[in-house]
Amino acid sequence: MNQIVAALDAAWRILLIGVVLGAGLPALFSFGVRAMAWGTGGEATNHDEGTLPPPHPVGRVIGIAVFALVVLVVLLGLSYIVAHGLGYNLVFNGGLPAFVPR
Amino acid sequence: MSLVSPEFLLLALVVVTALAFDFTNGFHDTANAMATSIATKALTPKGAVTLCAILNLVGAFLSVEVAITVTNAVIRIQNPDGTPIPEVMGDGGGALLLILMAGLAGAIIWNILTWLWGLPSSSSHALFGGLIGATIAGLGFGGVKWTGEGYHLDGVVGKVILPGLVSPAIAIIVAMIGTKLVFKITQGVNQRYQETGFRWGQIGTASLLSLSHGTNDAQKTMGVITLGLLATGTWTDTHQIPFWVKVACAVAIASGTYLGGWRIIRTMGKGLIEISSPQGMAAESSSAAVILTSSQLGFPLSTTHVATGSILGSGLGRKGAEVRWGVAGRMGLAWLTTLPAAALVGAVMWWIGNLFGGATGAVVVFVLMVAGWLWMWLHSRRDPIGRHNVNDEWEAEGIAQTSDDVPVSQEVTQ
């Protein structure tokens, strides 16, 4: 019984962080795709027959910024795996990630 | 006067068998990281397995955590410090080696059988199952650590069964939410433009998954081999894994990954749902987030269960998408049966090995295992699946559809 409680206790934490990171990352990426599509204009977006939407340079800038953020998150994930393997733990000091030896 | 002593032969067979298991672990799990990227053509089949293999190789070396006590999760053949318990040290460690040998053989046979069926089953469940079966046969039920004490997740219940039930559910929910968000946010974006964009995202998340697989899974085999070396006194340091073991395991899992378990890749990439690249990225992000969070919290789960759960969730999250519940059901069945089935084979292997005893017994077990492997491989040749047809329409004549009536299963597991 205690084992089930322990498993459920871990489960809701994983679910919570999983939703934030695991659903958040593709959602963020989607904003990037949408911004890029708006920025590119033309055939990148769905549009009415005969009226090609114009490109918006701002959209491209936003898109690139968002993608950079996604790359950063993926790199953070990679460094987490590396650090974990090398015996370090990821801690967040006031929101900033840091690696400390276990 | 023979050139090789029986003790050495026994140890060598255990090492080779452990590496063979590592190899099957590799090709069984290529699909976890790469199935969706291959299905959506984010990567070519060859490019995907190459990337995955390289990252698994790197991952295996990255992990310096000492994994010597890996068997302690489910059976009692090691002290907490990693040294084998005295009860299994008879005949110069022969008793322990036979348990390892039989357990690994059980795990390998189940892994190859599920590959033949194109079913993604957990390699860690297979390994634990095989070892549990061999331990029950060798030491009785008391040799198995069934459950942990108090709130510390441990034993068969805490480390295998509960995580096996909980983790796919979490993955389904996370991937479903991710997929819903993705399609909501990208509304109005041209579908072709969308596909191209998300393929890049997929490559990033697939790389994360591959690397974390290398750091986690190669370790298990390293631990098993080192335990065998400890039992025979060939190695005495419980704080380190011999470097050659590390190299051998890394190469074994990476080459297995490179071979690619195409039958399983096909089932996961094409069989479960018709996946688009936004769904693929949502599924892979979900898997990566769930796996990394769990490892941070010390919650032991199976990559396979999470990856499959995520793909299923990405199907449920898309309006109008169809999930092939028949395929999902077969997978679920494979999950439930993996541990007991591998345990059964492991136990039978132990009995057979024990009947002959010593190195002879190990040779017999080894030959039986190779025979089983050959048998299943020959069966797979009837409807080969490889790079050329991994992405064919699911409705076409394919292995996973006809696998129900492959009669080989009963004969091999007996």
Interface residues (C-beta under 8 A of the other chain):
Chain A: N2 Q3 I4 V5 A6 A7 L8 D9 A10 A11 R13 I14 L15 I17 G18 V19 L21 G22 A23 G24 L25 P26 A27 F29 S30 F31 G32 V33 R34 M36 A37 T40 E43 A44 T45 N46 V70 V71 V74 G77 L78 Y80 I81 V82 H84 G85 L86 G87 N89 L90
Chain B: G59 L62 S63 V64 E65 T147 G148 G150 Y151 H152 L153 G155 V157 G158 L162 P163 V166 S167 A169 I170 A171 I173 V174 A175 I177 G178 T179 L181 V182 I185 T186 G188 V189 N190 Y193 Q194 G197 F198 G201 G204 T205 S207 L208 L211 S212 T215 P278 M281 A282 S285 S286 S287 A288 A289 V290 L292 T293 S294 S295 Q296 L297 F299
